[in-house]
Amino acid sequence: MSQIIPRIALLSLLAGVTVLIACGDTPTSPMTDATASGEVAEAPSHPMFAVNENDWFTLPWEAEFCGEVLQAELRVHTLGSYTEAASGNLNFKYFVFVHGTAVGLTTGYDYVWNDVWHVEHVTTAPAGFPYTFHYTDNWVIIGKGRAPNFKEKVTIQVTVNANGDATADVLNATTSCK
């Protein structure tokens, strides 16, 4: 459970950055052949805009797994989209792929680091409800030689109905260190 809190904090930070970036962009409608040639085109009946993110960055990281602090050098790939329909419906999706290597600070064991997480926020009305939040995180840290392997899967599901009542609030986490 102690690793869940930092990941959710990082997730919140990254999600906040993406939303701020998305809010600064001007809504647009899909380009048609007519608008590309300079002609005036009829406005689509359901205009939408999407802000997409496709970024790579490196991240030095220290975290405790299997009772040892690992120092990691990670390569992170983020894919995100924020879409708003003319009706006010919002959909925010975020995928993060993390790959790299790590070294145990006490034992000196080497590890291969893999992590994939998916986050989705869906609001189906301008008032903010109903609302669905889904989060899945799959960690697989493979120890080389005698080093243990670490696996963790975390899923979170929150659903709020149109009245603002929580109808689902689920957290499942499984962890193994072998």
C-alpha positions as MATLAB code, in Angstrom:
seq = 'MSQIIPRIALLSLLAGVTVLIACGDTPTSPMTDATASGEVAEAPSHPMFAVNENDWFTLPWEAEFCGEVLQAELRVHTLGSYTEAASGNLNFKYFVFVHGTAVGLTTGYDYVWNDVWHVEHVTTAPAGFPYTFHYTDNWVIIGKGRAPNFKEKVTIQVTVNANGDATADVLNATTSCK';
ca = [
       0.000    0.000    0.000;
       2.933    2.377    0.669;
       3.824    2.471   -3.057;
       0.247    3.353   -4.072;
       0.293    6.816   -2.476;
       3.393    8.112   -4.374;
       2.049    6.756   -7.672;
      -1.333    8.381   -7.170;
       0.416   11.642   -6.282;
       2.538   11.423   -9.460;
      -0.562   10.522  -11.448;
      -2.407   13.546  -10.076;
       0.523   15.794  -10.906;
       0.784   14.480  -14.473;
      -2.989   14.608  -14.955;
      -3.066   18.207  -13.715;
      -0.320   19.224  -16.135;
      -2.145   17.612  -19.043;
      -5.433   19.308  -18.204;
      -3.711   22.687  -17.908;
      -2.106   22.171  -21.294;
      -5.448   21.100  -22.735;
      -7.296   24.128  -21.387;
      -4.945   26.517  -23.195;
      -5.733   25.130  -26.643;
      -8.416   26.592  -28.866;
     -11.287   24.278  -29.785;
     -11.338   23.304  -33.426;
     -13.604   21.300  -35.665;
     -12.385   18.589  -38.016;
     -10.853   19.934  -41.210;
     -12.709   18.962  -44.377;
     -11.614   19.142  -48.013;
     -13.709   22.292  -48.378;
     -12.042   24.111  -45.442;
      -8.581   23.017  -46.576;
      -9.161   24.674  -49.961;
     -10.398   27.900  -48.371;
     -14.096   27.380  -49.087;
     -16.638   27.998  -46.371;
     -17.905   24.672  -45.075;
     -21.024   23.921  -43.100;
     -20.260   23.523  -39.396;
     -20.428   19.935  -38.141;
     -23.542   19.178  -36.082;
     -21.486   17.834  -33.156;
     -18.130   19.658  -33.090;
     -15.466   18.240  -30.818;
     -11.919   19.141  -30.029;
      -9.126   16.941  -28.773;
      -5.789   17.785  -27.260;
      -3.328   14.951  -27.668;
      -0.037   14.342  -25.939;
       2.752   12.027  -27.064;
       5.887   12.693  -25.010;
       9.079   10.878  -24.041;
      11.289   11.777  -21.102;
      13.855   10.184  -18.798;
      13.252    9.974  -15.093;
      15.709    9.085  -12.325;
      13.733    7.371   -9.561;
      14.278    5.781   -6.163;
      11.670    3.505   -4.660;
      11.460    0.615   -2.204;
      10.514   -2.798   -3.560;
      10.903   -6.164   -1.825;
      12.506   -4.488    1.186;
      15.267   -2.763   -0.781;
      15.595    0.730   -2.185;
      16.152    0.620   -5.937;
      17.802    3.415   -7.831;
      16.355    3.467  -11.348;
      16.977    5.198  -14.630;
      13.664    5.125  -16.483;
      12.461    6.023  -19.966;
       8.839    7.207  -19.847;
       6.424    7.416  -22.776;
       3.136    9.238  -22.165;
       0.120    9.163  -24.449;
      -2.819   11.310  -23.509;
      -5.943   12.808  -24.939;
      -8.481   15.256  -23.657;
     -11.676   15.470  -25.681;
     -14.644   17.757  -25.184;
     -17.865   17.472  -27.169;
     -20.125   20.413  -27.952;
     -22.597   18.925  -25.435;
     -20.027   19.409  -22.661;
     -19.149   15.721  -22.322;
     -15.492   15.236  -21.389;
     -13.179   12.270  -21.840;
      -9.619   12.262  -20.547;
      -7.392    9.230  -21.245;
      -3.813    8.805  -20.211;
      -1.399    5.918  -20.819;
       2.102    5.798  -19.340;
       4.716    3.239  -20.375;
       7.821    3.053  -18.160;
      10.875    0.951  -19.009;
      14.374    1.026  -17.605;
      16.954   -0.490  -15.334;
      17.552   -0.299  -11.602;
      20.179   -1.247   -9.034;
      19.530   -2.277   -5.414;
      21.341    0.192   -3.144;
      22.029   -2.447   -0.451;
      22.642   -5.641   -2.449;
      23.827   -4.220   -5.773;
      21.378   -6.533   -7.598;
      20.361   -5.470  -11.112;
      16.725   -5.137  -12.167;
      14.736   -4.557  -15.361;
      11.831   -2.182  -14.766;
       8.494   -2.273  -16.631;
       5.354   -0.397  -15.680;
       2.213    0.429  -17.625;
      -0.658    2.513  -16.314;
      -3.897    3.688  -17.762;
      -6.119    6.456  -16.430;
      -9.513    7.484  -17.736;
     -11.899   10.201  -16.552;
     -15.306   10.412  -18.210;
     -17.921   13.076  -17.481;
     -21.099   12.691  -19.486;
     -22.751   16.001  -18.650;
     -21.620   19.633  -18.347;
     -22.653   19.645  -14.661;
     -19.916   17.078  -13.902;
     -22.161   14.092  -13.209;
     -22.422   11.270  -13.976;
     -18.684   10.726  -13.656;
     -16.404    7.694  -14.007;
     -12.739    7.377  -13.041;
     -10.752    4.259  -13.868;
      -7.087    3.632  -13.045;
      -4.991    0.530  -13.717;
      -1.291    0.172  -12.869;
       0.809   -2.922  -13.664;
       4.336   -3.003  -12.251;
       6.772   -5.753  -13.162;
      10.310   -5.342  -11.850;
      12.409   -8.338  -12.836;
      15.452   -9.180  -10.752;
      18.511  -10.559  -12.520;
      20.275  -13.588  -11.035;
      19.319  -14.121   -7.383;
      17.425  -10.838   -7.100;
      13.685  -11.159   -6.370;
      10.970  -10.215   -8.855;
       8.340   -7.667   -7.878;
       4.840   -7.568   -9.362;
       1.956   -5.322   -8.443;
      -1.398   -4.609  -10.024;
      -3.600   -1.797   -8.779;
      -7.064   -0.996  -10.096;
      -9.286    1.830   -8.943;
     -12.861    2.402  -10.126;
     -15.008    5.315   -8.989;
     -18.456    5.952  -10.436;
     -20.779    8.788   -9.473;
     -24.374    8.869  -10.759;
     -26.262   11.898  -12.108;
     -27.436   12.775   -8.563;
     -23.841   13.008   -7.332;
     -24.023    9.762   -5.337;
     -21.041    7.403   -5.446;
     -22.258    4.083   -6.846;
     -18.833    2.427   -7.039;
     -15.642    3.107   -5.116;
     -13.316    0.134   -5.565;
      -9.596   -0.303   -4.905;
      -7.966   -3.644   -5.661;
      -4.255   -4.235   -5.209;
      -2.188   -7.401   -5.458;
       1.517   -7.514   -4.768;
       4.099  -10.279   -4.916;
       7.788  -10.386   -4.223;
       9.455  -13.667   -5.151;
];
